[in-house]
Amino acid sequence: MINIELNKILEFSVIRSILASVLVGLVVLSGCSSSRQNIFSKSYHNTTAHYNAYFLAKEDIEEVEAAIWDSYEPDYNKTLKIFAPYDTIVVAPVSDQIEEAIKKASLAIQRHSNSKWVDDSYILVGKARMYQTDFVNAIETFKYVNTKSEDDDARHEALVNLMRTFIEYNELNNAVAVSDFIKKEKLNEENYEQWQLMIAYLYAQENRWDMVSPALEEAVSTLNKNDKRARYHFILGQIYQQQNQDSLSYYHYRRVLKSNPTYELSFYSKLYMAQVTQLADASNLKKIRKYFRKLLRDKKNEEYRDKIYYELAGFEIKNGNHDIAVKHLKKSLEVGQNNQTQRGYSYIRLGELYYDHYRDYRMASAYYDSVVSVLPREDERYPRVSERQQ
């Protein structure tokens, strides 16, 4: 998979010494213009483009991407997103930084046209345009790199980003066409990894999870960054859990714990592992219940208690203990007064139990009434809930 390794960020003292050397060189080698092709001018342009405008633009884009991730509030009851979603509202707080990235990258292109970093600078401009949701110009920028660059790695990186831009622009057929073209190329490890992630991202838009998992498996197999590897293992665990492939799901949740995850990701992995543990006999059943109780007692999980009770209810439903499940769901509602999203899930599950299992339609309707009060109309579950509410 593509190891999205960022260029090493030099200490500022090192950067200053490099720039000082460049200035001395300028005194000795005056007249080193951007259009001259001698070895000294190319070295100068490569150095200044990389450690000035390009470096700073790249740093801006990385900070923008971090801000987009920070704005993402994952719903762990659903399969997590492969890339953090964004729109004009999400990027508004960093819009000035995006513009700065474009200016700096453009400066590297204009002042250092001989630099080997020109292609990378164009790619940064394309990414910035994509995050601005200026998809048309982003597409043109990535196409330009693909057609003009003599560096295959830069071309392939541009194509992978072009594929993502088409996905964000909801032009999925064009994204498929780009992917088919990339398939014929020989990619380096990083670009191959990113391409596989884009394939997974593409199929996720269509909820084709059976196609998401092979691409994500391929990507995660070589990814070195722990934070991303943990996340993708978690997504694979969720996908396999939905497909009732419990052993594969368990394997990936375990892999999350070995990938230095955040506490939240670690918590949910442990929680879902209990759901997919193979139960050989009654003693295993007791162990899982004991495990849930341990999670509930842990003070670090105080804010997650409503979710723990909800998952414990799911575990009991899976084992045919519906009355116990109802108690746990009511407890989830009791301890989760402030988490409206989780309350919605608990109300729905109670409604489903009374509707499908107990055939108590009056009680089911009452719980569905509660769901409607907390569930946004654009939620995919709203039509079914509204129908059963009647």
N, C-alpha and C positions, 0 to 999 in steps of 0.2 A: 504494500500500500504506500500511498504517497506519504512520505514523512515530511510534513509541511514545516521543515526546519527553517526558522528565520535566520537571516545572515547574522553572524555574531556581532553583537553590539559592543563596539570598542569603548574602553574607558575614555572620558573626555580628555584626560591628559595625553593619551595616545593620539587622539584625533588632533589635538592642538599641535603636537610635535610633527604629525604628518603635514598639516597645513603650513606649519612654519617652514618645513622643508620645501613645500611647493612654492612658497613665496620667495625663498632664496633662489630656487630654480628659475623663477620668473625673472629675477634680476639678471641672472647669468644668461638665460635663454629668452631674451625679450622677443616679442613678436610671435609668441606661440598662439596663434589664432585658432578658432574652432574648425577652420576649414583646412588647416595644414595637416599633412599626413605623416610627418617624420615621427620616429619612435619616441622622441621626447614629448611631442605634443599629444600623442595618443596616450602615453603614460599619465601626463598631466590631466587630460580630460577624463580618463577612467577614474583617477583618484578623486578629483574634485566633484565629479558627478555622483560618485558613490557616497563619499563622506560628507557631502553638503546637501544639495537639493534632493537627490534621490533618497538618501538615508533619512532625512527629515520627513519627506513625503510618506515613506514606508512606515515610519513610526506613527504618523498621523492616522494612516489607514488601520494599523493594528489597534490603536486606541479606539477608533470608531467601531471596529469589530467587537472589541471588548465591551464597549458601551451597549451595543446591540444585544450581546449575550446577557449583560447585567439587567437589561430591561425585560428579558424573557422570564415569565413566571410559569414554570412547567406544571401541568396537571398530570400527576402520577397515576391517575386512574385511566389515562389514555397513553398510547404509545408516544414517547417523547419525540421531539423534532430532531431531525438530523442536522439541520442548520437553524439557527434562531430566526424566527419570522421578523420581518420589519416592514414598515411603511413610512409615509411622510411624517406621521405623528411620532413614531419611534425615533427617527433620525433627526427630528427637529432640534433637540438639544445639542447635537454635534454637527449641525449643518455648516457652521463656520469652519469647523475643523476639516470637513470634507472639501470645502472650497480651498482651504489652505493647502491641502494635499495636492489638489489639482494644479494650483499655482506653482508649487515647489517642483512637482514632477514635470510640468511644462517648462520650467526654467532649466531643468537638467537636459531636456530635449533640445531647447533652443540654443543654449550656451555651449553645449558639449555634444554636438552632433556626431563627433567621432567616437564617442564613448560606447563601450560594450553594454552600458547600462541603459541605453536609449530604449531598447525593447521593453526592459523591465519598467521603465518610467511610463511608457505607453500603457502597459498592463495596469499599473497603479491608477492611471487616469480612467481606464475602463472600469476598474473596480469602484472607484469613487462615483462615477456616473451611475453605475448599477445601484449603489447604496442611496443615491439621490432619487432613485426610481426613474432616472432619465435613461430608460432602457434602449431607446433608438440610438442615441449617441454612444452608449456603452457597446452595443452590438457593432456599430461601425468601427469603433476603436479596436475591438478584439479582431475583427475581420482584417483590419489594416495590418496588424502585427502578423497575422497568419499569412497574408499575401506578400508582405514586404520583408519580413525578417529572414536572415540567412541562418539563424540559430534555431535548430529544430526544437530544442528544449523550450525556448521562448514561444515558438509557434504553438507547441502542444499546450503550454500553460495558458496561452490566449484562447485556444480552442476549448479547453476545460471550463474556463471562465465564461466563454461564449455560451456553452451548454447551460451553465447555471443561469445566465441572464435570460435565455429563452424560457427556462423553467419559471423564473420569477415573473416573467412577462406573460406567462400562461400560454406560450406558444410551444406546446409539448411536442408536436410533430417536428418542428424545427430542431428541438433539443435531441430528439431521436436521430434525426439526420446527421447532426454534428457527431453524436456518439458513434454512429455507424462509420463515419469518416475516420474518427480517432482510432477505431478498432483496427484499421489497416496500417496504422503507424506504429513504430517502435518507440515506446515511451521510456523515459527514465523512471526510477522507482517512485519519486515524489509525484510526478504527473500521473503515473499509473494509479497510485493510491487515490489521488483526488478524482480521477475519472471514475473509479469504482464507487466512490462516495456520491458522485453526481448521478450515476446510474441508480443507486439506492434511493437517492433523493427524488429522482424522476418517477420511479415506480411508487414511492410513498404518496405522491400527489394523487395517484389513481387508486390508492388503497390496495395495491397489488403486492401484498406482504410476502407472498410466496416467491416473488421476484426480488423483493428488497433484501431478504436474508442472504441469498448467495453473494450478492455484490458487497453487502456489508461485511460478511464473513471474509471475503477476499481482501477488503480494505483493512480490516482490523488485524489481519494476520501479520502485517509488517509495521504497523503504526507504533512508533516509539513513545510518543507523548502520552504520559499516564492519564492526564485529565480527559483527553479525547478518547483514548482507548477504553477507559472505564465507562464513559457515556455510551459508546457504541456497543460494548458488551451488554450494557443494561438494556438498550433498545432491542438487541437480539434476544435477550432473555424474555422481554415482553412479547415479542413476535411469536416465539416458540410457545410461550405460555398460552397465548390466544389460540394457537393451533393444537393445543393439548399435547404438545411434545415436551412432556414434563422433564425428562432426563436432559434434553438439550437446553431447556430453559434453566434448569438448576445449574448446569455447567457454566453458562454465561453469567448468571448472578454470582457464582463463586469467583469467576474471573474478575468481576468488578471489584471484589474485595481485595484482590491481589494487585490491583492497578492504582493504588494510592488515591481512592476516590474522596470526594467531599463527604462530610458527615451525612448530609441529606441523601446522597446517592448510596452510601453505605447502609443507611437505615432502611431505605426502600428495598435494597437488594436482599437484606436479611429478612425483611418482612415478606417479600414475595417468595423467597426460598422455602419458607414454611408452607406456602400454598402448593408448591410443586414437588415437595418431598414425597418420595415413594413410601406408601404405608403398607408394611407387610402384615402387621397384626395390631391388636388393641394397644400393645405397649408403645408402639410408634405414635398412636393417636394421643396417648397421654404425654409423650415427650413434646409433641408439637404444641399442645395446649399449654404445657409448662413453659415452652419457649415464648409463646404469646404473653403469658403472665410476666415473664422476665422483662420483656420489652415494655410492658405497661408500668412496671415498677421503676424502670430506669428514669431518673429525673431529667436526663438529657432529652428524653422523648416526650416531655410534658406537652409540647405543642402538637405532637403527632398522635395523641391518644385517641382522637376521634377516628383517625385513619386506621389505627391498630384494631379498634373494636369493629370497624367496618370489614376489615380483612378477616378478622376472627369469625365474623358472621358468615362470610363467604366460605371459609373453611368448614364451618358446621353445615352449611347448605350442601356442600360437596359431599359430605358424609351423611346426609339425610336427617340431620338434626335441626329441623326447621323452627321448632319452638325456642330452642336455645339461640338460634340465629336472630330471631325477632328481639330477644332480650338484648343481645349485643348491639343490634342496630339502634334500638332505643337509647342504649347507653352512649352510642356514638353521637346521637343528636343531643344528649344531655351535656356531654363534655365539650362539644364543638359548637357552642353558641355563636362564635364569631366567624367561623369558616363556612360561608354560604355555599361555596362550591362543593365542599364535602357533604354538607347537609343535603344538597340536591341529590347526590348519589345515594345517600342513606334513605331518603324519602322514596326514591325510585325503587330501590331494592325492597323496601317494605311494601310498596304498592304492588310490585311483581309477586311477592310472596302471597299476599292476600288475594290477588287476582288469579294467579296460576295454580297455587298450591291449596290454599284454604277455600277458594271460590267464594270468598266473602267480599262481594263487589262494593258493598257500602263502605267497608273499611278501606278497601283499595282506592275507591274514589276520594276518600278523605285524604289519604296520603298523596295521591296524585294532585289534589288541590294544593297541597303544601309545596309540591314540586313546582307547579306553575308559578307560585309566588317568588321562587328564587331562581328559576331557570330562564335564561335569555331566550327570546323567540327565535333567534338565529341558531340556537343549539340544535344539532342534528337529532337529538332525542325528543325535541319538543312536539313534533306532530304525533308521535305514538303516545306520548304521555297525555296530550290534549284529547286524543281519541278515547283513551281509556278512562279519562276523567269524567266523561259524559255518563 
